[in-house]
């Protein structure tokens, strides 16, 4: 469920769910040497997103389950929002019972789970008949290979051997493919056919470099000729050393995520890889910002038990906390020399993280390429310092003897990982850490608490303000009205995520949210993030559609939180334009492509547009939770008819829109007419499908949202 639905449930409202299709995924075989649970989940995400499982259940089956630890299964289930499923299910079996015992659960509880599931016919064995599904896919675990996903979406899996090529393809403008430089030409030929870097003739290469050197320096001494096709090669002085940065340099390497970092096999593998690297004398460049944020305190105990923590710390993977960090955009600033190098030289640098999400602008404002990877691969790319590399062939570094070190030299084998897990991950580790988990530390226990039936709002707080959603709310709904004379606030493409709509990370002093805080006397260093200030609607509404990578067709020459006010065509921020439209009494629309609202189930991605004055969103398709959240905030989701979209209808976003057929008795999934008046005064109409999918959706929409519906019910009780 989304946050808005969860809030309603807390107030006693049932959670409604249409009976879903169930898609089965049969697993066979076992993971090969070198593959991890993360590689498996990225492959599953790619397959299921391609199949299309939005609003569906996914259930795993098959003999391969007997080879899949529960922690690996949990890693897959945790990615459900990324591949769009409502829920991802695994049956209870012997592995489930083993996990419960190994994490210190009460033996009586484990016994009850087994007896109950066996009595109900829910306990799986290899001899259990396969359930019937609406559709069935199959995946051979033996085909899984080391993988990453990116640079912008979790479903865009790329094999590790092809990562350099994938990066170059995604940012092709950064590489000089047309040069007559024979050395680079040969390198690119090999890169295209084999996925790795070439080793051209060193004499010819040196002569070519000397010839180009004088021509490739700019006024600041930056090498603009680059190496191996890079447009920029910047020398960065940091921590008493000098390091090169180019397009593809790793700026952030983060072992983060709630579930990936609670999986003992991949965390122990990361520790072992770090151990092998340190023993070979390898280190991480100071230009790489490293962090360790496990999803469980138990992780630190078993890393300590295994004597692996010192090796991670030697590579600067220090504990930063137990919670959402890089994965949600809480990356913190880059080191100043790195930030300046990226900004002044327009470098496309990368983040490699073990989280679930890597949407544009989410990880860090200055990082344009973000790749999801297993924890050991995060360590590997931190050591390599670049994603423009094929780690199956290219050296990861050089040891103290000057010899090349390859990833295969450092990678722990499954037997080594299993032995360390068996020795260090014990029931006692979990029992100790979770015995007092709900007590909190001294900071939590020392928090003061207000008393009384009503919350005492502080008008001077920049963190928490009374939201306006219920101000002036009547005891009875006023009835919905047709939408007349609407303008388009944003005209967007496919895969607009909730991070595009309501970012969670940091923001600049020149953004609408930044200017608001400065006016309130807040210094830039104290801005914190959108996520930390989500209790203040004044910050959040100014941050709506505030992603710095947003591409609005109304402002094709500018990325970020911009639009034009119509009909005068003045370019301004989305927030400022919406305030002008509010003064003029003009309702607003958003028009988009496929998968609108994918990603996090972020309630502010519906609350923010409502406060901007958005009355309807017209898209080719919606993600399940975001569609529900739009309805929950009284915004009408309209879906283009099959085969139609903004391009086929010739929509520019500069028209005036009237939406008819919603004043009369609305019905679930009824057709709604949209009338369009072009700039030249000509008109035409097209039909859309109202994505009010059930009678309760209609009720919520007619009440202005789910929370007004609940409050009206409570007032009548």
Secondary structure, DSSP 8 states (H G I E B T S, - for coil): --HHHHHHHHTT---------EEEEEEES---TT--HHHHHHHHHHHHHHH--TT-EEEEESGGGGGS-HHHHHHHHTTHHHHT-SEEE--B-HHHHHHHHHTT--HHHHHHHHHHHHHTT-B--TTS-----SEEEEEEGGG---EEE-SS-TT-EEEGGGHHHHHHHHTGGGB-TT---HHHHHHHHHHHHHSS-----HHHHHHHHHHHHGGGB-TTS-BSS-STTBS-EEEEEETTEEEEEETTBEEEEEE--TTGGG-HHHHHHHHHHHHHHHHTT----TTSEEEE--S-HHHHHHHHHTT-HHHHHHTT--B--SS--GGGT------HHHHHHHHHHT--EEEEESSS---TTTS-TTEEEEEE--HHHHHHHHHH-BSSS-TTTS-SEE-TTS-EE-HHHH---HHHHHHHHHHH--HHHHHHHHTTTTT--HHHHT-----SSS----TT-SS----STTTT--SS------EEEEEEEEE--S--BHHHHB--S---TTSHHHHHHHHTT--GGG---TTTTTT-HHHHHHHBT--TT-B-GGGTT-BSSEEEETTTTEEEEHHHHHHHHHHHT--EEEE--SSBTBSS--THHHHHHHHHTEEEEEES-B-HHHHHHHHHTT-EEEEE-TT--TTTTT--S-SEEEEESSSS---TT-EEEEEEE-TTS-EEEEEEEE---SHHHHHHHHTTSHHHHHHHHHHH-
